[in-house]
């Protein structure tokens, strides 16, 4: 057998080479699997973002269609309801002021 430094190449001199090759192959496989997992996670994440965007888009479209389909009577009813709400808020503020709220002396 041949002895180089502390390395003994007796009979099975290729054993260390096979182990080194095996370790390198395992490291490459591990790296490949990690990349595959990363790619799958990235695709899944992108898919979920796309789904969320599509849902929001559908909701916006539905709201737009709903508003487009409103009749003038419905719009007038909504307008009158909003005016009543604002009038009640003004009346409440006047009442509070009359009771002394909001004044600093």
C-alpha positions as CSV (number, residue, x, y, z in Angstrom):
1,X,0.0,0.0,0.0
2,X,0.9,3.6,-0.4
3,X,1.1,6.0,2.5
4,X,1.0,9.8,1.8
5,X,1.4,11.9,4.9
6,X,-1.3,10.5,7.2
7,X,-3.4,9.2,4.3
8,X,-3.2,5.5,3.9
9,X,-4.2,4.3,0.4
10,X,-4.0,0.5,1.1
11,X,-6.1,-1.7,-1.1
12,X,-9.2,0.5,-0.9
13,X,-7.6,3.8,-1.8
14,X,-10.8,4.9,-3.6
15,X,-12.9,4.7,-0.4
16,X,-12.2,8.3,0.5
17,X,-12.9,9.4,-3.0
18,X,-16.3,7.6,-3.0
19,X,-17.1,9.1,0.4
20,X,-16.2,12.6,-0.9
21,X,-18.2,12.1,-4.0
22,X,-21.2,10.7,-2.0
23,X,-21.0,13.7,0.4
24,X,-20.8,16.2,-2.5
25,X,-23.8,14.4,-4.2
26,X,-25.8,14.6,-0.9
27,X,-24.9,18.3,-0.5
28,X,-26.1,19.0,-4.1
29,X,-29.3,17.0,-3.6
30,X,-30.0,19.0,-0.3
31,X,-29.4,22.3,-2.1
32,X,-31.6,21.2,-5.0
33,X,-34.4,20.2,-2.6
34,X,-34.1,23.5,-0.7
35,X,-34.4,25.4,-4.0
36,X,-37.4,23.3,-5.0
37,X,-39.1,24.0,-1.7
38,X,-38.3,27.8,-2.0
39,X,-39.7,27.8,-5.5
40,X,-42.9,26.0,-4.4
41,X,-43.4,28.4,-1.5
42,X,-42.8,31.3,-3.8
43,X,-45.4,30.0,-6.4
44,X,-47.9,29.3,-3.6
45,X,-47.4,32.8,-2.2
46,X,-47.8,34.4,-5.6
47,X,-51.0,32.3,-6.2
48,X,-52.5,33.5,-2.9
49,X,-51.7,37.1,-3.7
50,X,-53.3,36.7,-7.2
51,X,-56.4,35.1,-5.6
52,X,-56.7,38.0,-3.1
53,X,-56.4,40.5,-5.9
54,X,-59.1,38.7,-7.9
55,X,-61.5,38.7,-5.0
56,X,-61.0,42.4,-4.4
57,X,-61.5,43.1,-8.1
58,X,-64.7,41.1,-8.1
59,X,-66.0,43.0,-5.0
60,X,-65.2,46.4,-6.6
61,X,-66.9,45.3,-9.9
62,X,-70.0,44.1,-8.0
63,X,-70.2,47.4,-6.1
64,X,-69.7,49.4,-9.3
65,X,-72.5,47.4,-11.0
66,X,-74.8,47.8,-8.0
67,X,-74.3,51.6,-8.2
68,X,-74.8,51.7,-12.0
69,X,-78.0,49.8,-11.6
70,X,-79.5,52.1,-9.0
71,X,-82.6,53.9,-10.2
72,X,-83.0,57.6,-9.7
73,X,-85.6,56.9,-7.0
74,X,-83.1,54.8,-5.1
75,X,-80.5,57.6,-5.4
76,X,-83.0,60.2,-4.2
77,X,-83.9,58.0,-1.2
78,X,-80.2,57.6,-0.3
79,X,-79.7,61.4,-0.7
80,X,-82.7,62.2,1.5
81,X,-81.5,59.8,4.2
82,X,-78.1,61.3,4.2
83,X,-79.6,64.8,4.5
84,X,-81.7,63.7,7.5
85,X,-78.5,62.2,9.1
86,X,-76.6,65.5,8.6
87,X,-79.6,67.5,10.0
88,X,-79.7,65.3,13.1
89,X,-76.0,65.8,13.6
90,X,-76.3,69.6,13.3
91,X,-79.2,69.6,15.8
92,X,-77.2,67.5,18.3
93,X,-74.2,69.9,18.0
94,X,-76.6,72.9,18.6
95,X,-78.1,71.2,21.6
96,X,-74.7,70.4,23.1
97,X,-73.5,74.0,22.6
98,X,-76.7,75.3,24.2
99,X,-75.9,73.1,27.2
100,X,-72.4,74.5,27.4
101,X,-70.4,71.7,25.8
102,X,-67.4,72.6,23.7
103,X,-66.7,76.0,25.5
104,X,-63.6,76.8,27.3
105,X,-63.6,79.7,29.7
